[in-house]
Amino acid sequence: MSRITELTAEPLDLPLTEPFEISLGVQHEAANVLVTVETESGVTGYGEGSPLAPVTGETREAALATAQAAADIVEGRPVEGYRALVEELRSTFPGMVSATFAVETAVLDAFCREKGIALSELFGGPPEPVETDMTIPIVGPEDATRRATAAATGGYEHLKIKTGNDVTEDVERVVAIHEAAPDAALKIDANQGWTPKETAEFADEIAERGIELDLIEQPVAAADIAGLADTRRRVDVPIAADEAVFTPADAVRVVREEAADIINAKLGKSGPLAVAEIVGIAKGANLDCMVGCMLESAVGIHTSAHVVAGTGAFSYVDLDGNRLLAEDVIDSGEGPMHEISGPGHGVTPENW
């Protein structure tokens, strides 16, 4: 195997088809970071990070600067030593999760391309198709109906609904979506917007309307693990931890405090290698696993899909980020199925 000769990082601006609102704010575009690594054998690996300050704690400017600074660590290192390299990156740049995700992905992609294998094989399985849900942001009932109808018509059988502002308005949005797509499985994501009491009120009202939910994701503040555990005791719907889990140590804490039924192991928070560790912790504790995403192009989304296919560990898949873009970096298709391939994650950006 060869050494990494160059790392470059540049902005990747990706306008959205429509504004995307969650309880933490509104996005009109994805202001991402694209990282490229070159090896002495002529192989190129690509990685992407999608920083969002309220979630990842980074601005795009900070993530870009970190990714560029990572060249001092990466260049000259053998690509097959990716595990030690990733550990050094994360210890050198603690908390810069989007930047290190982008660099880690580029290095893993280059390694797999040199070996001629799909990234999924690094995690234990072939690159099989992966089915995602579709997310409906915080919108009024009429717009929610339109989006749910379009998703159902497009073949989506799983819908994720953003909530976390006004409980009454959130309930009406869920009711509208259920009426528009009555056969769809529904997940709720409050993005830290509620208290345990509000979550219980929401769950009770939804149950009274006769609507079943697959899960409620991160209803309370990320730091409030006690509140997350309290919420889990209050409601019958399975509770998922998302922003509460960035590292394997975070996952251990959630398990010990019996704070969740499901862990959302998102590559944009943790990186591929740490996600595999979090999956092991969750499975050892008999918790289900979910994979989520940020507003990433096919580079980030297909990377996550390879981890899903390789581990075979995820009961819930939320990898629709590139389906919300006005234009992807490749022609990645439409609908709920991600057709992935190798070598590496199989994506060579073209349209940017």
Phi and psi in degrees as a GROMACS rama.xvg file:
@    title "Ramachandran Plot"
@    xaxis  label "Phi"
@    yaxis  label "Psi"
@TYPE xy
-106.258  175.216  SER-2
-95.6906  157.468  ARG-3
-80.9487  125.408  ILE-4
-98.1009  -27.3731  THR-5
-155.439  140.285  GLU-6
-123.152  131.266  LEU-7
-126.659  149.711  THR-8
-136.961  137.164  ALA-9
-146.008  158.608  GLU-10
-67.1558  146.535  PRO-11
-131.294  102.343  LEU-12
-96.6525  123.556  ASP-13
-129.089  98.8758  LEU-14
-62.1554  147.812  PRO-15
-92.2878  155.417  LEU-16
-64.5005  -40.6081  THR-17
-142.037  156.068  GLU-18
-56.822  147.369  PRO-19
-123.101  108.334  PHE-20
-108.332  132.175  GLU-21
-126.947  -179.07  ILE-22
-65.4001  -17.5709  SER-23
-94.0723  -3.27972  LEU-24
143.401  -175.429  GLY-25
-118.971  135.896  VAL-26
-114.796  138.828  GLN-27
-108.48  -18.9732  HIS-28
-151.967  162.029  GLU-29
-97.0755  115.527  ALA-30
-96.6818  86.6825  ALA-31
-102.129  -179.861  ASN-32
-127.69  129.242  VAL-33
-110.35  125.575  LEU-34
-113.204  137.426  VAL-35
-125.7  133.982  THR-36
-120.406  141.085  VAL-37
-114.249  142.055  GLU-38
-110.323  163.502  THR-39
-68.7337  -13.6349  GLU-40
-89.2796  1.3576  SER-41
93.077  8.16248  GLY-42
-85.7981  143.869  VAL-43
-117.162  132.699  THR-44
-116.528  146.041  GLY-45
-123.258  141.385  TYR-46
-142.575  155.653  GLY-47
-138.147  142.278  GLU-48
-126.856  148.218  GLY-49
-126.728  80.4807  SER-50
-68.5254  140.145  PRO-51
-143.301  107.487  LEU-52
-50.5788  -44.3441  ALA-53
-64.7952  -19.159  PRO-54
-106.307  -55.6842  VAL-55
-90.2442  -14.777  THR-56
80.9959  10.7241  GLY-57
-122.492  144.1  GLU-58
-84.1277  165.772  THR-59
-65.2817  -36.7475  ARG-60
-61.6933  -42.1573  GLU-61
-68.1131  -41.6384  ALA-62
-64.2275  -40.6059  ALA-63
-64.7546  -43.6262  LEU-64
-62.9497  -39.4779  ALA-65
-65.2975  -45.0584  THR-66
-61.5869  -39.5396  ALA-67
-66.8605  -38.9804  GLN-68
-66.9692  -25.4694  ALA-69
-64.1473  -15.8924  ALA-70
-58.639  -32.9717  ALA-71
-64.477  -26.6157  ASP-72
-89.4748  -39.2199  ILE-73
-82.1685  -43.96  VAL-74
-65.0743  134.754  GLU-75
90.2132  -6.7116  GLY-76
-90.7929  145.855  ARG-77
-68.3383  133.206  PRO-78
-66.2296  -26.5797  VAL-79
-73.2193  -13.3663  GLU-80
-88.6158  39.8468  GLY-81
-64.1258  -33.007  TYR-82
-67.4858  -48.0574  ARG-83
-63.9843  -35.7919  ALA-84
-63.923  -43.9053  LEU-85
-65.6077  -40.8045  VAL-86
-61.3493  -40.2919  GLU-87
-67.2256  -39.3595  GLU-88
-59.8415  -46.8104  LEU-89
-72.2138  -29.9334  ARG-90
-78.1794  -28.891  SER-91
-77.3895  -35.049  THR-92
-122.891  64.9282  PHE-93
-62.9471  137.628  PRO-94
82.9429  -10.5419  GLY-95
-90.9876  67.3903  MET-96
-71.6554  -36.8778  VAL-97
-68.4298  -42.2955  SER-98
-64.2099  -46.9501  ALA-99
-71.186  -29.8623  THR-100
-61.5261  -44.0742  PHE-101
-62.9774  -45.1471  ALA-102
-67.94  -44.7814  VAL-103
-58.4137  -45.3579  GLU-104
-60.9895  -44.3125  THR-105
-60.7476  -40.6535  ALA-106
-67.7175  -46.2532  VAL-107
-63.4482  -39.1825  LEU-108
-62.1  -44.2983  ASP-109
-63.8327  -43.0852  ALA-110
-58.4618  -48.2832  PHE-111
-67.2999  -36.0936  CYS-112
-66.8025  -36.6313  ARG-113
-66.349  -35.2218  GLU-114
-80.903  -15.2959  LYS-115
74.02  30.5205  GLY-116
-121.9  157.138  ILE-117
-73.9076  148.04  ALA-118
-57.0624  -35.8805  LEU-119
-57.6361  -33.0265  SER-120
-65.0443  -27.9314  GLU-121
-65.0549  -23.0623  LEU-122
-108.776  7.8572  PHE-123
111.615  5.32437  GLY-124
-156.136  169.616  GLY-125
-76.9012  163.389  PRO-126
-80.6884  75.4504  PRO-127
-84.5688  156.747  GLU-128
-58.022  146.499  PRO-129
-124.057  131.267  VAL-130
-97.7068  131.815  GLU-131
-111.768  164.213  THR-132
-86.1082  -176.21  ASP-133
-126.347  134.514  MET-134
-94.5137  134.78  THR-135
-110.255  117.925  ILE-136
-75.3685  -173.005  PRO-137
-75.1262  105.165  ILE-138
-140.577  170.474  VAL-139
-71.349  165.342  GLY-140
-56.5408  -38.487  PRO-141
-65.5531  -44.966  GLU-142
-68.1105  -36.7485  ASP-143
-61.8466  -41.1226  ALA-144
-61.1892  -44.6906  THR-145
-60.1997  -46.5013  ARG-146
-68.4969  -40.2476  ARG-147
-65.4935  -40.7497  ALA-148
-62.5682  -44.5118  THR-149
-63.2479  -41.1687  ALA-150
-64.1264  -45.8898  ALA-151
-62.9082  -40.9645  ALA-152
-64.1531  -32.7101  THR-153
-80.6203  2.36686  GLY-154
98.256  3.95607  GLY-155
-77.7047  124.421  TYR-156
-101.864  -6.64464  GLU-157
-129.335  128.671  HIS-158
-122.165  138.283  LEU-159
-112.093  128.625  LYS-160
-114.063  122.667  ILE-161
-78.6696  134.477  LYS-162
-140.655  -163.808  THR-163
112.084  4.35265  GLY-164
-103.457  -110.895  ASN-165
-81.7788  125.281  ASP-166
-61.3813  -43.1572  VAL-167
-61.068  -45.2296  THR-168
-65.1131  -37.5071  GLU-169
-62.7867  -42.5653  ASP-170
-61.13  -45.9402  VAL-171
-63.566  -34.679  GLU-172
-64.9489  -44.8904  ARG-173
-63.9275  -41.8027  VAL-174
-61.4273  -45.1931  VAL-175
-60.4067  -41.5375  ALA-176
-68.0611  -41.6208  ILE-177
-62.6457  -39.9359  HIS-178
-68.2203  -34.8698  GLU-179
-76.2308  -31.8295  ALA-180
-135.041  71.0762  ALA-181
-64.6956  -19.9878  PRO-182
-94.0561  -4.44834  ASP-183
-78.3544  140.56  ALA-184
-77.0496  136.766  ALA-185
-115.764  131.031  LEU-186
-115.55  145.496  LYS-187
-114.897  133.895  ILE-188
-128.246  107.998  ASP-189
-89.1062  -7.90612  ALA-190
46.8339  46.9334  ASN-191
73.1473  14.8689  GLN-192
-85.1049  -9.4879  GLY-193
-117.346  168.848  TRP-194
-95.6514  168.009  THR-195
-56.6114  -39.9178  PRO-196
-63.7419  -44.7078  LYS-197
-64.3514  -38.0455  GLU-198
-62.3771  -43.1392  THR-199
-64.0138  -40.3072  ALA-200
-62.444  -43.9809  GLU-201
-61.5237  -49.392  PHE-202
-61.4366  -40.7594  ALA-203
-64.3373  -42.969  ASP-204
-65.4659  -41.5536  GLU-205
-63.9712  -40.536  ILE-206
-63.7695  -39.3761  ALA-207
-64.3139  -28.0648  GLU-208
-81.2091  -1.8989  ARG-209
78.6248  24.1314  GLY-210
-105.758  130.013  ILE-211
-95.3223  141.388  GLU-212
-118.524  142.069  LEU-213
-72.5945  -39.3959  ASP-214
-168.39  164.197  LEU-215
-121.734  121.883  ILE-216
-100.514  130.972  GLU-217
37.0431  64.8972  GLN-218
-71.6983  -27.4016  PRO-219
-116.014  172.813  VAL-220
-54.6604  142.496  ALA-221
-57.0148  -37.4738  ALA-222
-77.636  -12.5784  ALA-223
-91.3916  71.609  ASP-224
-66.2695  -36.5874  ILE-225
-62.2294  -40.3745  ALA-226
-66.5337  -35.7817  GLY-227
-64.2516  -42.9071  LEU-228
-64.85  -39.3502  ALA-229
-62.0795  -43.4094  ASP-230
-59.7119  -43.5475  THR-231
-60.7643  -36.1219  ARG-232
-72.4132  -28.5672  ARG-233
-79.8025  -30.8911  ARG-234
-117.608  154.928  VAL-235
-87.6392  -18.3136  ASP-236
-73.7341  136.986  VAL-237
-57.2021  139.849  PRO-238
-106.082  131.926  ILE-239
-109.474  137.821  ALA-240
-95.1376  126.335  ALA-241
-118.829  -83.4693  ASP-242
-62.1309  -13.9697  GLU-243
-75.3358  -12.858  ALA-244
-126.266  106.229  VAL-245
-108.923  -34.1151  PHE-246
-122.385  163.443  THR-247
-56.7436  -35.368  PRO-248
-62.5186  -38.0664  ALA-249
-61.5187  -41.3771  ASP-250
-63.5746  -40.4773  ALA-251
-60.4379  -42.0258  VAL-252
-63.9176  -43.1544  ARG-253
-60.3657  -41.2432  VAL-254
-64.3741  -48.1908  VAL-255
-62.2112  -36.2521  ARG-256
-92.8709  6.88306  GLU-257
49.777  47.9627  GLU-258
-93.2907  -11.5376  ALA-259
-153.846  158.5  ALA-260
-97.5077  -20.8804  ASP-261
-139.064  143.181  ILE-262
-116.051  125.826  ILE-263
-86.4725  102.228  ASN-264
-92.9996  91.0555  ALA-265
-96.7546  126.443  LYS-266
-61.8376  -32.1404  LEU-267
-65.7537  -16.8204  GLY-268
-97.6749  -31.635  LYS-269
-123.781  -27.0688  SER-270
87.7642  156.07  GLY-271
-57.8477  -45.7427  PRO-272
-67.6758  -41.7276  LEU-273
-69.3259  -32.6507  ALA-274
-60.6984  -40.7095  VAL-275
-61.3469  -36.858  ALA-276
-67.9767  -41.2624  GLU-277
-64.1618  -39.21  ILE-278
-58.6506  -42.9447  VAL-279
-62.6728  -40.3198  GLY-280
-64.2661  -46.4196  ILE-281
-62.1014  -46.503  ALA-282
-64.22  -37.8629  LYS-283
-64.6626  -25.4044  GLY-284
-99.6235  7.85052  ALA-285
62.0776  34.0054  ASN-286
-98.7899  147.988  LEU-287
-76.3293  159.992  ASP-288
-117.035  142.313  CYS-289
-124.948  147.255  MET-290
-118.242  134.455  VAL-291
-123.272  -176.387  GLY-292
-148.765  170.57  CYS-293
-101.737  -165.99  MET-294
-85.587  76.0751  LEU-295
-104.707  156.054  GLU-296
-78.3937  -173.141  SER-297
-60.2957  -24.5351  ALA-298
-59.9114  -54.8447  VAL-299
-71.5294  -40.6344  GLY-300
-66.7002  -44.979  ILE-301
-68.2726  -31.9119  HIS-302
-58.7785  -47.8981  THR-303
-62.7094  -40.8492  SER-304
-62.9803  -35.1992  ALA-305
-64.3194  -39.435  HIS-306
-66.1024  -39.7156  VAL-307
-60.3652  -50.251  VAL-308
-64.1689  -40.9688  ALA-309
-68.6646  -41.7914  GLY-310
-83.7556  -30.4316  THR-311
61.4914  27.6592  GLY-312
-107.824  -2.31854  ALA-313
-104.961  119.884  PHE-314
-81.0635  -24.9275  SER-315
-129.931  130.476  TYR-316
-125.704  118.932  VAL-317
-123.242  80.7472  ASP-318
-127.08  57.1575  LEU-319
-106.541  9.99233  ASP-320
-53.1027  -46.4413  GLY-321
-74.9581  -14.5804  ASN-322
-76.0158  -10.9548  ARG-323
-98.9235  -0.744387  LEU-324
-87.4022  148.407  LEU-325
-66.6385  -32.8684  ALA-326
-153.771  133.846  GLU-327
-90.5441  171.046  ASP-328
-78.2259  -13.7756  VAL-329
-138.961  171.193  ILE-330
-79.8819  94.4446  ASP-331
-97.6821  6.94408  SER-332
82.1878  -172.759  GLY-333
-131.808  171.916  GLU-334
86.242  -179.287  GLY-335
-79.7289  -11.1095  PRO-336
-97.0936  127.116  MET-337
-96.5774  113.926  HIS-338
-89.9023  108.473  GLU-339
-109.058  158.634  ILE-340
-155.371  174.313  SER-341
-114.211  -168.552  GLY-342
-72.069  163.109  PRO-343
62.1395  -144.251  GLY-344
-84.3557  -4.75885  HIS-345
82.5551  4.65929  GLY-346
-110.114  121.363  VAL-347
-114.355  106.636  THR-348
-58.63  137.494  PRO-349
-126.73  -45.0661  GLU-350
-94.9345  70.5409  ASN-351
